[in-house]
Amino acid sequence: MTTMHDKSADPSRPKKVLIVDDDDEVARTLQCMVERHGFQVTRAENGAVALAKLQTERPDVILLDIVMPVMDGFQLLSVLRKMPEAQAIPVIILSVRSDDATVSAAWQGGATLYLPKPFSSRELITVLRRVIAVADDLQEAPAPELTGAAK
């Protein structure tokens, strides 16, 4: 059984993307975009469903809408950043809302990246690959050694 703590060291395994969006048409479009490029996709229609899925699955990245019923994107992001097992999962906010207050709230909440809608498939895949590559590099980096007292 795979748990959220298990992380395959196999670089050839398909990267997992969790799409969290209440608009089924948007979620299906996103799913088609990313699956076409070799990603494995799981979908959730709101933050509460996403949290339930995170109990058994460990995505490499989360694509997150903001405006959703039950638990919106900001609420989910807040919970994720407090969960030790989910803190390192990159979260890309995808939203039509691009006003300064919304974007600022996303950054302050711990979003990895904010991609305003509309965007092209190419733009999304480029961002997705880059965010996953950086996250993979961070996981593989050795922990810094502590040296003697600072001078």
C-alpha positions as CSV (number, residue, x, y, z in Angstrom):
1,M,0.0,0.0,0.0
2,T,1.3,3.4,-0.9
3,T,1.0,6.1,1.6
4,M,1.7,9.8,1.5
5,H,5.1,9.2,3.1
6,D,6.3,6.9,0.4
7,K,8.1,8.6,-2.4
8,S,9.3,6.5,-5.3
9,A,13.0,7.1,-6.1
10,D,12.3,6.0,-9.7
11,P,12.8,9.1,-11.9
12,S,11.0,7.3,-14.8
13,R,7.7,7.0,-12.9
14,P,5.0,9.3,-14.1
15,K,4.7,12.5,-12.1
16,K,1.4,12.8,-10.2
17,V,-0.7,15.9,-10.4
18,L,-3.7,16.6,-8.2
19,I,-6.2,19.0,-9.9
20,V,-8.5,20.7,-7.5
21,D,-11.3,22.6,-9.3
22,D,-15.0,22.6,-8.9
23,D,-15.7,23.3,-12.6
24,D,-15.8,19.9,-14.2
25,E,-15.2,21.2,-17.7
26,V,-12.1,23.1,-16.5
27,A,-10.8,20.1,-14.6
28,R,-11.3,17.8,-17.6
29,T,-9.5,20.3,-19.8
30,L,-6.6,20.5,-17.4
31,Q,-6.5,16.8,-17.1
32,C,-6.3,16.3,-20.8
33,M,-3.5,18.9,-21.1
34,V,-1.3,17.3,-18.5
35,E,-2.0,13.7,-19.3
36,R,-1.1,14.3,-22.9
37,H,2.4,15.1,-21.6
38,G,2.8,12.0,-19.5
39,F,1.6,13.1,-16.1
40,Q,-0.7,11.0,-14.0
41,V,-3.8,12.9,-12.8
42,T,-6.2,12.7,-9.8
43,R,-9.0,15.2,-9.5
44,A,-10.9,16.7,-6.6
45,E,-13.9,19.1,-6.8
46,N,-13.0,21.1,-3.6
47,G,-10.4,21.3,-0.9
48,A,-12.2,18.9,1.4
49,V,-12.1,16.1,-1.2
50,A,-8.5,17.0,-2.0
51,L,-7.6,16.5,1.7
52,A,-9.3,13.1,1.7
53,K,-7.3,12.1,-1.4
54,L,-4.1,13.2,0.2
55,Q,-4.6,10.5,2.9
56,T,-3.8,7.8,0.3
57,E,-2.0,9.6,-2.5
58,R,1.1,11.7,-2.7
59,P,1.0,14.1,-5.7
60,D,4.2,15.7,-7.0
61,V,2.3,19.0,-7.5
62,I,-1.2,20.4,-6.9
63,L,-3.0,22.6,-9.4
64,L,-5.4,24.6,-7.3
65,D,-8.4,26.8,-8.1
66,I,-9.3,29.5,-5.6
67,V,-13.1,29.8,-5.7
68,M,-14.8,26.5,-4.8
69,P,-17.6,25.4,-2.5
70,V,-17.1,23.5,0.8
71,M,-13.4,24.4,1.2
72,D,-11.9,27.0,-1.2
73,G,-8.3,27.1,-2.5
74,F,-7.0,29.5,0.2
75,Q,-8.4,27.3,3.0
76,L,-6.9,24.2,1.5
77,L,-3.5,25.9,1.0
78,S,-3.5,27.0,4.6
79,V,-4.2,23.4,5.8
80,L,-1.5,22.0,3.5
81,R,1.2,24.3,4.7
82,K,0.5,23.2,8.3
83,M,0.6,19.5,7.4
84,P,4.2,18.2,7.8
85,E,3.6,15.5,5.1
86,A,2.2,18.0,2.6
87,Q,4.3,21.2,3.3
88,A,6.8,20.4,0.5
89,I,4.2,19.7,-2.2
90,P,4.3,22.5,-4.7
91,V,1.0,24.3,-5.2
92,I,0.3,26.2,-8.4
93,I,-2.7,28.5,-8.1
94,L,-4.7,28.7,-11.3
95,S,-7.3,31.5,-11.2
96,V,-9.2,34.1,-13.2
97,R,-8.8,36.4,-10.2
98,S,-5.5,38.3,-10.7
99,D,-6.1,41.4,-8.7
100,D,-3.2,42.4,-6.3
101,A,-5.0,41.4,-3.1
102,T,-5.7,37.9,-4.4
103,V,-2.3,37.3,-5.8
104,S,-0.7,38.6,-2.6
105,A,-2.9,36.3,-0.5
106,A,-1.8,33.3,-2.5
107,W,1.9,34.2,-2.0
108,Q,1.4,34.8,1.7
109,G,-0.5,31.6,2.0
110,G,2.4,29.6,0.7
111,A,1.6,29.1,-3.0
112,T,4.6,28.0,-5.1
113,L,3.4,29.8,-8.2
114,Y,0.4,31.8,-9.4
115,L,-0.7,31.3,-13.0
116,P,-3.6,33.6,-14.0
117,K,-6.3,32.2,-16.4
118,P,-6.4,32.1,-19.3
119,F,-3.1,30.4,-20.1
120,S,-1.9,28.2,-22.9
121,S,-1.3,24.4,-22.6
122,R,2.4,25.1,-23.4
123,E,2.6,27.7,-20.6
124,L,1.0,25.3,-18.1
125,I,3.2,22.3,-19.0
126,T,6.4,24.5,-18.9
127,V,5.5,25.8,-15.5
128,L,4.5,22.3,-14.3
129,R,7.7,20.7,-15.4
130,R,9.8,23.5,-13.9
131,V,8.1,23.4,-10.6
132,I,8.4,19.6,-10.3
133,A,12.1,19.8,-11.4
134,V,12.9,22.3,-8.6
135,A,11.0,20.3,-6.0
136,D,12.9,17.2,-7.1
137,D,16.2,19.0,-6.8
138,L,15.3,20.2,-3.4
139,Q,14.4,16.7,-2.2
140,E,17.7,15.3,-3.5
141,A,19.9,18.1,-2.1
142,P,22.0,17.0,0.9
143,A,21.1,18.8,4.2
144,P,23.6,21.6,5.0
145,E,26.1,20.7,7.6
146,L,26.2,22.9,10.7
147,T,29.6,24.3,11.4
148,G,31.1,25.8,14.5
149,A,29.8,29.1,16.1
150,A,29.5,32.1,13.8
151,K,32.2,34.7,14.0
